[in-house]
Amino acid sequence: MNIVVGVTGGIAAYKSVHLVRLLTKGGHDVTVVPTDDALRFVGLPTWEAISRHPVTTSVHDDVAKVRHVALGQAADLVIVAPATANSIAKMTAGLADDLLGTTLLATEAPVLIAPAMHAEMWRHPATQANIATLRERGVHIVGPADGELAGGDSGPGRMSEPEEIADAAGALLAPGDLAGLRVVVSAGGTREPIDPVRFLGNRSSGRQGAALAAEAAARGAEVTLVAANVSADVRGVTRHPSVRVVRVGTAAELSDAMKDAAASADIVVMAAAVADYRPVAVSDRKLTKEAGGVPTIELVENEDIVAALAVAKRPGQIVVGFAAETPENEAEMLERARRKQERKGVDFLVVNAVGWEHGFESAENAVHILGEGGVVAGVASGSKRAVAAAVWNAVRG
Ligand code: C5P
């Protein structure tokens, strides 16, 4: 595919070298169109070497080939990474005072931008209004991520990682095996309040659920990610243009959000760790030792959400459950998982062994995926993204 990568003048331009590399390695024909300002960060020879195409910033080069419109017309996708606050403002206004500006006006291909700027500039109403206008026009926006910025500050404004941008680009270009499907994935761990400062919770980070959402989006699905108290590093994964994030706290909130999204979903995946019980009464005021004695917290059982979703399944809908077990051995794990699959009525059950050292909070995972009749439909280990890919492979059959 023909991809134009516009690079504007921000320090994140250095990360776009890797982006261009990922795209060319993916078999795409990439033309880089930097702005003059971008060349102060990464020089022209680097872009030419990495893209293996001549690079210019000017509308006055290659005039015979009407380059200022030809690039945009021939493109299957235009990416702007980094997209600075200034370049976003120029795009919104439709300014065409350089080759990137004319290319963006001349193209009918999808446009994907990866904003990068200081948090204050990102939050400024002018930038937010520009982003809203671009979104309305159908521009796809990836990021920005929350994290360390140039100069030691931190906040939203950091350009998404090249892999994430390449994934978003891939989803826009290739229909993917989940194209046209709506999926809903829950991630993280619920928290059941005891009083205004305390809760009953669990160690789930939400990384596996977020990886499932990212992988589904990369394969073309429209994704709703219902995120319960996910760890900060998961948030970047959720900024894919096809991922809608619904934040929840308690099991009851998660249940409402899942039922809402499942009503129009083709595939439902419950990767969240849900509290089985919640306190009967939530104190309005912090429990204190001054009250004397040791408090007793009476619990009541929460609804089994995935079982309820399986009962309410739409025709053709697939429901996937997860199970984290602490078994003696693999045989016991699979036996427990099969019983759970049947009890909950789910089409697939993804089971992993967890312990003090592995499973929760880590970047890696190892799972067995049980399909129809409890038959092992897949086994995967490695990064949570690799496990996510195996789960979608099993679900797609
Ligand atoms: O019974 P267990 O907690 O091991 O089951 C795990 C699976 O059930 C996961 O898919 C989890 O999201 C789901 N679950 C649920 N509602 C609960 C407890 C677990 O949907 N109350």
Residues whose N, C-alpha, C, O or C-beta is under 5 A from the ligand:
A	BS01	C5P	M270 A271 A272 A273 V274 A275 D276 N302 E303 D304 I305 V306 A307 G321 F322 A323 A324
